[in-house]
Amino acid sequence: MSLRIAVAAATIGVTLLATNAAQARPEVVGVRSSEYSPGTIVVKTSERRLYLILDDGHAVRYPVGVGKYGKQWSGTTQISGKYRNPAWAPPAEVKRDKPDIPDLIPGGSPRNPMGVAAMTLAGGEYAIHGTNMPGSVGGFVSYGCIRMLNPDITDLYERVSIGTTVVVTR
């Protein structure tokens, strides 16, 4: 192989690697826990990852944004609702911190923090949802919600149903 072809191939490979990292897709990974039943969603806050357990040895893994320090929580809950392009009304805590935020942001608006889909969690004001700010995924960024890339929430939304168990760990 000539040096020119080798450099071109290396450049294309680096470009593809950078593109794939920026547009990371969920991946099937090995898990060593029989602690969770297939179909359970496990959010590991410290890793900023969400796992959908497939079986005793495998899970689909997604990058997520999680609660800011002081806004994190842990526990077990269930998905209580599923919504496409949901409107969003800021919870009282968000409204208190950001008084200029509108009382309601319509679904489909680029300013809507819920992105293309949301799954509400029982017992609180939290949700697993998409985002129109993809750069925030992977950080400690929310008031306790689990934030996903829009393609990832779309994928997860299709895989789970109302009643799915969600376990959030620190």
trRosetta pair geometry for C-beta under 8 A, 3 or more apart (Angstrom, degrees):
i j d omega theta_ij theta_ji phi_ij phi_ji
1 5 5.1 -117 -175 85 92 123
1 6 5.3 110 124 -60 118 93
1 9 7.8 -28 180 2 144 143
2 5 4.8 93 58 9 82 101
2 6 6.9 -147 95 -5 42 89
3 6 5.6 -57 -146 39 32 113
3 7 6.2 32 156 -19 67 105
4 7 6.0 -53 -146 36 28 108
4 8 6.3 28 154 -17 62 108
5 8 5.6 -55 -146 39 31 112
5 9 6.1 32 155 -20 66 107
6 9 5.8 -54 -145 37 29 110
6 10 6.3 29 155 -18 63 106
7 10 5.7 -54 -146 38 30 111
7 11 6.2 32 154 -21 65 106
8 11 5.7 -54 -146 36 30 112
8 12 6.3 29 155 -17 65 105
9 12 5.8 -53 -146 37 31 110
9 13 6.3 33 153 -20 64 108
10 13 5.6 -55 -148 37 31 114
10 14 6.4 30 155 -18 65 104
11 14 5.9 -54 -147 36 30 108
11 15 6.3 30 153 -18 64 108
12 15 5.6 -57 -148 39 31 113
12 16 6.3 30 155 -18 66 106
13 16 5.8 -54 -145 38 29 109
13 17 6.3 31 154 -20 64 106
14 17 5.6 -53 -146 36 32 114
14 18 6.3 30 155 -17 65 105
15 18 5.9 -55 -147 37 30 108
15 19 6.2 29 154 -18 64 108
16 19 5.6 -55 -144 39 31 112
16 20 6.1 31 157 -19 66 107
17 20 5.8 -56 -145 38 28 109
17 21 6.4 27 156 -19 64 106
18 21 5.8 -54 -146 35 31 110
18 22 6.4 26 157 -15 64 108
19 22 5.9 -61 -149 39 29 108
19 23 6.2 -12 163 18 66 111
20 23 6.4 -76 -138 60 26 83
20 24 6.9 66 156 -91 63 54
20 25 8.0 -62 -160 3 81 92
21 24 6.1 2 -157 -62 33 94
24 27 8.0 -66 179 -23 92 106
24 63 6.0 61 87 -1 140 127
24 149 7.7 160 67 -10 81 155
25 151 7.3 -59 -116 116 77 131
25 152 7.7 174 -148 -82 46 88
26 60 5.0 29 162 175 125 102
26 61 6.3 166 -158 75 76 41
26 62 4.7 -33 -101 -81 100 83
26 152 5.7 125 -48 -127 103 94
26 155 5.8 -151 8 102 137 156
26 156 7.7 141 -69 -56 154 87
27 60 7.2 162 82 -152 24 61
27 61 5.6 -21 63 54 76 95
28 54 7.1 -2 -136 -11 104 152
28 58 5.7 1 -175 -170 102 113
28 59 7.2 164 -149 84 59 30
28 60 5.7 -39 -91 -95 63 63
28 61 7.7 140 -116 8 14 82
29 51 7.7 -84 56 -121 114 108
29 58 7.1 152 78 -150 35 63
29 59 5.9 -25 62 65 83 80
29 60 7.8 117 15 -127 78 17
29 61 4.7 16 6 -13 127 128
30 57 5.9 -32 -145 172 79 81
30 58 6.3 -47 -108 -96 43 60
31 51 6.7 96 -79 -170 142 148
31 53 6.9 -82 54 -119 159 85
31 56 8.0 -144 85 157 92 35
31 57 6.4 164 57 -171 65 27
31 58 6.5 148 18 -109 90 7
31 59 4.7 48 -24 -6 133 114
32 57 7.6 20 -94 -125 42 64
33 36 6.1 45 117 13 116 90
33 56 7.9 -144 92 -160 38 60
34 56 4.9 0 -100 -136 89 101
36 40 4.2 -125 -179 65 111 147
36 42 5.8 -91 -76 -53 165 125
36 53 4.7 -173 110 -48 119 162
36 165 8.0 -164 -154 96 96 126
36 167 6.7 -128 -105 18 122 144
37 40 5.2 108 61 -29 69 114
37 53 6.9 129 94 93 32 140
37 165 7.3 75 51 39 108 138
38 53 5.5 -135 -118 118 38 94
38 54 6.0 -3 -136 161 98 22
38 55 5.3 2 -89 -89 118 46
39 52 7.6 -20 -145 -175 25 87
39 53 6.6 -34 30 73 26 88
39 160 7.0 129 -166 -117 80 85
39 164 6.2 -128 159 -133 94 95
39 165 7.5 85 111 33 88 89
40 52 7.7 168 86 -152 39 48
40 53 4.7 15 55 27 84 124
40 164 7.3 161 -117 180 35 84
40 165 4.8 -29 -121 79 87 106
40 166 7.6 165 -170 -89 70 27
40 167 6.3 16 172 1 117 109
41 50 6.3 -11 -171 -174 98 103
41 51 7.2 153 -159 81 49 50
41 52 5.6 -23 -101 -99 71 69
41 53 7.7 -144 -77 4 22 81
41 79 7.8 76 12 -44 138 109
41 128 7.4 -63 162 -59 160 162
41 156 7.7 63 -108 -162 126 123
41 160 6.7 -6 -49 -94 117 157
41 164 6.1 64 -9 141 106 118
41 165 7.0 -175 31 97 72 54
41 166 4.5 -15 71 -112 111 74
41 167 7.1 172 91 25 57 64
42 50 7.2 157 83 -160 46 53
42 51 4.5 -13 61 61 96 102
42 53 6.5 63 -6 -40 110 102
42 59 7.5 -48 38 -142 113 152
42 166 8.0 172 -81 -160 28 50
42 167 4.9 -14 -112 68 72 102
42 169 7.0 1 -172 4 92 109
43 49 7.6 176 -150 94 52 44
43 50 4.9 -21 -102 -106 77 80
43 51 7.7 -173 -78 22 31 68
43 64 6.6 -55 -139 59 104 160
43 66 7.1 144 168 -103 120 117
43 128 7.9 -157 -68 -97 134 114
43 146 5.5 -102 -115 -106 150 140
43 166 7.0 19 -7 -177 107 94
43 167 7.2 -175 26 92 69 50
43 168 4.5 -12 64 -113 112 73
43 169 7.0 171 85 26 58 63
44 47 4.1 27 106 28 116 114
44 48 7.7 -58 93 1 74 18
44 49 5.3 3 53 61 102 88
44 50 7.8 -174 20 -86 67 31
44 51 7.1 38 -9 -5 103 108
44 169 5.6 -15 -113 68 61 101
45 48 7.1 19 -172 -73 35 51
45 66 4.8 156 -137 177 79 163
45 67 7.1 -25 -137 37 125 91
45 72 5.6 84 -159 -150 155 128
45 74 7.0 -99 -8 -82 134 95
45 168 6.5 55 -44 -179 104 90
45 169 6.6 -147 8 93 88 46
45 170 5.0 -35 53 -126 125 45
46 169 7.9 -51 8 114 96 84
46 170 5.9 67 -37 158 99 56
48 63 6.5 19 130 -161 93 73
48 64 5.7 -153 -180 70 66 68
48 65 6.9 3 -154 -107 111 28
48 66 5.6 -133 -112 -2 76 112
48 138 5.4 92 136 -149 143 39
48 139 7.0 59 -127 -23 151 9
48 140 7.6 -107 -85 -61 119 64
49 61 5.6 -15 -172 -165 119 100
49 62 6.8 145 -161 73 65 45
49 63 6.3 -48 -104 -108 67 42
49 64 6.4 136 -123 18 14 94
50 61 7.3 149 78 -155 47 50
50 62 4.7 -17 60 61 98 100
50 63 8.0 21 18 107 82 4
50 64 4.7 73 -22 -31 104 136
50 128 7.3 95 -119 -138 157 128
50 146 6.3 88 -75 179 130 136
50 148 7.0 -49 19 -86 144 115
50 156 7.5 -2 115 -98 138 150
51 59 4.1 14 -172 157 105 145
51 60 7.0 148 -157 72 53 46
51 61 5.4 -18 -100 -98 76 71
51 62 7.8 -174 -76 21 32 72
52 59 6.0 157 72 -167 42 83
52 60 4.4 -4 52 51 104 100
52 62 7.7 46 -11 -7 97 108
52 156 6.4 -177 -55 -126 137 92
52 159 6.1 38 -174 117 163 145
52 160 7.0 -130 -129 -57 125 114
53 58 7.9 121 -163 93 52 50
53 59 5.0 -41 -103 -102 44 102
54 58 4.4 -33 59 98 122 97
54 59 5.7 -175 2 -98 84 35
54 60 6.5 94 -48 -22 109 80
55 58 5.4 32 45 40 86 92
60 155 7.9 -136 159 136 147 123
60 156 7.9 -176 102 -93 132 82
60 159 7.4 -94 36 -136 154 176
62 148 6.0 4 149 -132 136 115
62 149 7.7 -142 -171 28 106 94
62 152 4.7 124 -147 -167 127 132
62 155 7.8 171 -88 74 130 122
62 156 6.7 -53 -30 -56 159 124
63 137 5.4 92 118 152 105 108
63 138 5.2 -11 176 -76 123 85
63 148 7.8 135 87 -133 57 68
63 149 7.2 50 70 -15 96 108
63 152 7.5 -133 51 -71 67 169
64 137 6.3 -77 -144 -153 20 87
64 138 7.6 130 75 -65 22 37
64 146 5.2 -17 -175 -173 140 89
64 147 6.0 136 -171 67 76 52
64 148 5.5 -38 -110 -83 84 73
65 131 7.0 37 22 -36 133 156
65 136 4.9 5 -84 136 156 85
65 137 4.9 -104 -34 -113 94 40
65 138 6.4 -23 -79 23 72 31
65 139 5.3 0 -126 57 95 68
65 140 7.5 172 -167 -92 75 12
65 141 4.3 -33 -175 40 125 121
65 142 5.8 116 125 -25 103 104
65 146 7.4 149 74 -166 56 41
65 147 3.5 -15 56 61 106 117
65 148 7.8 -147 21 -57 78 31
66 72 6.5 35 148 -110 108 99
66 139 7.9 -149 35 105 64 38
66 140 5.9 -32 75 -115 82 60
66 141 7.4 101 55 31 34 70
66 142 6.5 -104 160 33 19 106
66 146 6.2 -5 -103 -112 69 67
66 147 7.5 -140 -57 23 29 85
67 71 3.9 -149 -172 104 105 86
67 72 3.8 170 79 -83 126 55
67 73 6.6 92 -16 4 161 70
67 140 6.7 -11 101 -160 39 80
67 142 5.3 -68 -94 77 46 83
67 143 6.6 -13 -126 147 87 13
67 144 4.4 22 -91 -94 122 43
67 145 7.5 124 -72 32 77 37
68 71 4.5 53 54 26 77 123
68 72 7.5 -140 74 -40 30 79
68 140 5.1 101 -118 146 43 91
68 141 6.4 50 -66 -113 84 5
68 142 6.7 -166 -19 59 76 31
68 143 7.2 -9 17 -87 101 39
69 72 7.0 -23 -122 -9 31 109
69 140 6.1 40 -33 154 69 147
71 142 6.8 -150 119 103 137 57
71 143 5.0 -110 -163 -150 139 40
71 144 5.1 -122 161 -53 90 77
72 140 7.7 -50 -61 -146 112 107
72 144 6.8 158 -113 -111 23 71
72 170 6.6 89 145 -108 136 98
73 124 7.9 -166 75 -128 171 175
73 126 7.4 -119 46 -59 136 154
73 144 5.5 31 4 -144 111 113
73 168 6.4 52 99 101 74 143
74 168 5.0 -146 -131 107 52 87
74 169 5.6 52 -142 -124 119 28
74 170 5.1 -74 -62 -34 137 85
75 167 7.8 -123 121 -145 28 55
75 168 6.1 9 44 53 50 96
76 165 6.5 -14 -168 -168 101 99
76 166 7.1 156 -155 83 52 51
76 167 5.0 -14 -103 -104 82 75
76 168 7.8 -171 -78 21 35 67
77 121 4.7 63 115 180 143 105
77 122 5.0 -175 -174 57 100 83
77 123 5.5 -131 -124 36 118 120
77 124 7.4 -72 -107 18 157 108
77 126 8.0 115 54 70 166 121
77 165 7.8 150 86 -155 32 54
77 166 5.2 -21 70 64 79 101
77 168 7.7 8 16 -1 101 105
78 121 7.3 148 77 -152 31 66
78 122 4.9 22 57 6 80 127
78 162 7.8 63 149 176 104 56
78 163 5.5 -21 -178 -150 130 31
78 164 6.4 147 -157 72 75 38
78 165 5.8 -44 -99 -98 78 44
78 166 6.4 154 -110 12 21 88
79 82 6.8 32 164 -61 124 88
79 119 4.8 -34 -140 171 115 117
79 120 7.1 108 -162 72 62 48
79 121 6.6 -55 -104 -100 43 57
79 122 7.6 61 109 -20 4 88
79 128 7.6 -55 -103 26 102 117
79 160 6.3 117 -6 136 159 123
79 161 7.3 167 76 111 134 33
79 162 5.5 -127 107 -126 97 42
79 163 6.5 -33 62 25 84 22
79 164 4.6 26 12 47 117 91
79 166 6.3 102 -47 -31 73 119
80 120 5.1 -57 65 98 93 97
80 121 6.4 87 7 -176 99 13
80 122 4.1 125 -55 -70 122 77
80 162 6.6 37 -160 -150 17 95
81 119 6.9 175 87 -155 51 50
81 120 4.2 20 48 35 100 113
81 162 6.6 21 -92 -109 25 113
82 117 7.4 -7 -172 -174 80 106
82 118 7.7 173 -150 92 41 49
82 119 5.2 -9 -102 -107 70 83
82 120 8.0 -132 -61 17 31 74
82 157 6.4 127 -156 -151 116 93
82 161 7.7 -76 -31 -150 143 40
82 162 6.1 -116 -13 -61 103 88
83 86 3.9 57 124 -71 133 114
83 107 8.0 -121 153 -102 111 139
83 114 8.0 -17 92 164 116 143
83 117 6.6 163 89 -156 54 61
83 118 5.0 -7 61 59 102 87
83 119 7.6 177 22 -81 70 38
83 120 7.4 46 0 -21 113 96
84 107 7.8 82 119 -173 54 143
84 116 6.9 -22 -157 162 71 70
84 117 5.3 -28 -111 -101 53 86
84 157 7.9 101 -84 179 80 156
85 107 3.7 98 149 166 79 119
85 108 4.9 21 -160 -53 124 79
85 116 6.1 -28 -72 -153 67 50
85 117 7.3 -22 -32 -76 41 52
86 107 5.1 -172 104 -93 9 115
86 112 7.8 173 85 175 61 135
86 114 5.0 -67 66 127 100 160
86 117 7.4 79 -8 -148 96 30
86 118 4.8 -56 17 26 140 122
86 129 7.7 -84 41 -128 126 125
87 104 5.9 5 170 -173 119 99
87 105 6.6 168 -164 84 69 48
87 106 5.2 -42 -111 -133 96 38
87 107 4.7 -77 -58 -31 55 82
87 112 7.3 -106 -138 -125 37 131
88 104 7.2 154 81 -154 42 53
88 105 4.9 -11 60 56 93 98
88 107 7.7 117 -17 -76 75 63
88 112 5.3 141 12 -153 121 88
88 113 6.1 -155 140 46 175 80
88 114 4.9 175 -65 -20 124 117
89 103 6.2 -3 -139 162 92 62
89 104 5.1 -26 -89 -97 84 72
89 105 7.8 177 -77 18 36 68
90 94 4.0 -119 -174 91 109 124
90 95 4.8 142 103 -57 118 82
90 98 7.2 -107 -160 69 165 110
90 101 5.3 57 -22 112 155 138
90 103 7.5 -109 30 -138 90 33
91 94 5.1 92 57 10 73 102
91 95 7.0 -142 98 -5 35 93
91 125 4.6 78 -95 163 137 155
91 143 6.8 -157 49 111 128 152
92 95 5.6 -59 -144 41 31 112
92 96 6.1 36 155 -25 67 105
93 96 5.7 -51 -147 32 29 114
93 97 6.6 20 156 -10 63 107
93 143 6.1 151 97 -160 124 139
94 97 5.9 -62 -150 43 31 105
94 98 6.0 -25 168 34 70 107
94 101 6.7 -41 140 50 99 161
94 143 5.7 -98 -69 -39 98 160
95 98 6.7 -77 -127 67 22 70
95 99 6.5 58 171 -107 64 48
95 101 6.3 -122 -111 61 60 113
95 103 7.8 34 -112 -109 128 63
96 99 7.1 5 -147 -70 20 81
98 101 4.4 54 119 -24 111 115
102 105 5.6 119 72 -67 121 76
105 109 5.3 -121 173 61 91 142
105 111 5.5 -124 -149 102 133 97
105 112 4.5 174 126 -95 117 74
105 113 7.5 83 66 5 152 73
106 109 5.0 105 68 -28 78 115
106 112 6.8 -91 84 -68 40 127
107 112 6.2 92 -119 -128 32 171
107 114 7.3 -51 -113 72 77 127
108 112 7.0 70 45 11 24 145
109 112 4.4 112 64 -26 88 100
110 132 5.3 163 -163 -177 58 153
111 132 7.4 -85 -72 66 8 151
112 115 7.2 -161 106 -36 93 21
112 132 6.6 94 67 -10 64 132
113 129 7.6 76 126 107 73 137
113 131 6.4 -15 -169 -127 63 77
113 132 7.1 -112 -113 26 33 93
113 133 7.5 -22 -127 8 76 111
114 117 7.7 -128 153 92 94 14
114 118 4.6 -46 -165 -54 115 126
114 127 7.2 -2 -126 95 100 148
114 129 4.6 -77 -150 -177 69 143
114 130 6.4 57 149 56 49 77
114 131 7.8 -107 169 -90 8 46
115 118 7.5 134 57 -59 81 82
115 129 5.8 152 36 155 101 87
115 130 2.3 -120 101 103 142 98
115 131 4.7 -42 -53 -21 122 15
115 132 5.6 178 -95 -40 69 66
115 148 7.6 -117 48 73 161 71
115 150 4.8 -155 -174 -92 124 88
115 153 6.2 115 98 35 137 151
116 130 4.7 25 33 27 70 167
116 150 4.6 80 5 -151 118 104
116 153 6.5 158 65 80 90 119
116 154 6.1 -8 96 -66 134 101
117 129 6.8 -164 100 -143 50 65
117 130 5.5 83 42 -16 64 115
117 150 7.8 118 17 -148 85 69
117 153 4.8 -178 65 133 103 114
117 154 6.1 133 6 -84 137 57
117 157 4.8 -35 145 -72 158 152
118 127 4.7 6 -173 167 107 143
118 128 7.2 154 -157 81 57 47
118 129 3.8 -8 -109 -104 86 106
118 130 7.1 -103 -66 15 65 74
118 153 7.6 -13 -81 -176 37 141
119 127 6.1 152 75 -165 42 85
119 128 4.8 -7 58 58 101 95
119 129 7.1 -170 24 -73 57 62
119 153 7.9 -167 -4 -161 97 100
119 156 7.8 -102 -5 118 140 110
119 157 6.6 -173 -49 -106 113 80
119 160 7.3 23 -118 88 163 123
120 126 7.6 128 -157 92 61 46
120 127 4.8 -47 -102 -100 50 97
121 124 6.2 -6 92 56 100 96
121 126 4.7 -18 44 88 124 94
121 127 6.1 -169 -3 -96 84 36
121 128 7.0 89 -50 -15 105 81
121 166 6.0 -83 -120 57 114 150
124 144 7.6 -83 147 127 138 142
125 144 7.6 82 81 73 84 129
126 144 5.0 -89 -97 121 113 104
126 145 5.3 177 -152 -92 74 61
126 146 7.5 61 174 -5 108 79
127 145 5.2 -3 56 -133 67 111
127 146 7.4 -123 110 40 43 75
128 145 7.2 171 -88 -175 27 81
128 146 4.4 -17 -111 70 74 114
128 148 6.6 33 176 -12 86 120
128 153 7.0 172 139 -124 86 101
128 156 7.2 -81 137 115 134 147
128 166 7.2 -156 -34 -123 128 147
129 145 6.1 -18 23 174 106 131
129 146 7.4 133 19 78 58 62
129 147 6.5 -24 72 -113 76 56
129 148 6.9 -176 97 28 27 87
129 153 6.2 20 -177 -124 29 152
130 147 7.7 38 167 -161 15 66
130 148 5.8 -57 -103 76 47 82
130 149 7.1 -15 -143 135 81 21
130 150 4.2 56 -159 -102 130 62
130 152 7.7 152 -109 64 81 75
130 153 3.9 -122 -68 30 83 149
130 154 7.4 35 -79 -36 129 75
131 134 6.4 154 92 -77 104 42
131 136 6.0 -111 163 60 160 117
131 137 6.5 -179 42 -54 139 95
131 147 4.8 39 -47 -170 129 108
131 148 6.9 164 0 66 93 34
131 149 7.1 -57 45 -104 92 30
131 150 6.9 -123 52 -51 46 77
132 150 7.5 47 -84 -56 50 122
133 136 4.5 45 113 -3 109 118
134 137 5.8 -35 -166 8 54 114
134 149 5.5 41 -129 -118 98 89
134 150 7.5 -71 -81 1 101 89
136 139 5.7 -89 -169 41 55 118
136 141 4.6 134 -173 -169 105 171
136 147 6.2 -30 111 122 110 153
137 147 6.0 -138 -95 115 73 98
137 148 6.5 58 -116 -145 125 26
137 149 5.4 -38 -43 -54 167 78
141 147 6.4 -51 76 26 118 149
142 145 4.5 -108 172 52 149 79
142 146 7.5 -132 37 -68 159 17
142 147 5.5 166 -53 -27 131 115
146 168 7.6 -145 -62 -103 123 118
148 152 4.4 -122 172 92 113 114
148 153 4.3 141 82 -57 125 89
148 156 6.9 -51 179 14 176 138
149 152 4.4 82 60 9 87 110
149 153 7.1 -167 82 -8 41 82
150 153 6.0 -53 -140 36 31 105
150 154 6.4 35 158 -21 63 106
151 154 5.6 -56 -151 36 32 116
151 155 6.5 35 151 -21 66 104
152 155 5.5 -50 -148 34 35 112
152 156 6.3 29 156 -13 67 106
153 156 5.7 -53 -141 43 34 108
153 157 5.8 47 154 -31 66 107
154 157 5.6 -50 -144 31 26 118
154 158 6.8 24 157 -17 59 105
155 158 6.2 -63 -160 34 28 108
155 159 6.6 18 151 -16 64 114
156 159 5.6 -66 -149 38 36 111
156 160 6.2 -5 169 7 74 113
157 160 7.1 -77 -138 46 19 85
160 164 4.3 -14 -172 -52 114 163
161 164 5.8 133 59 -40 53 100
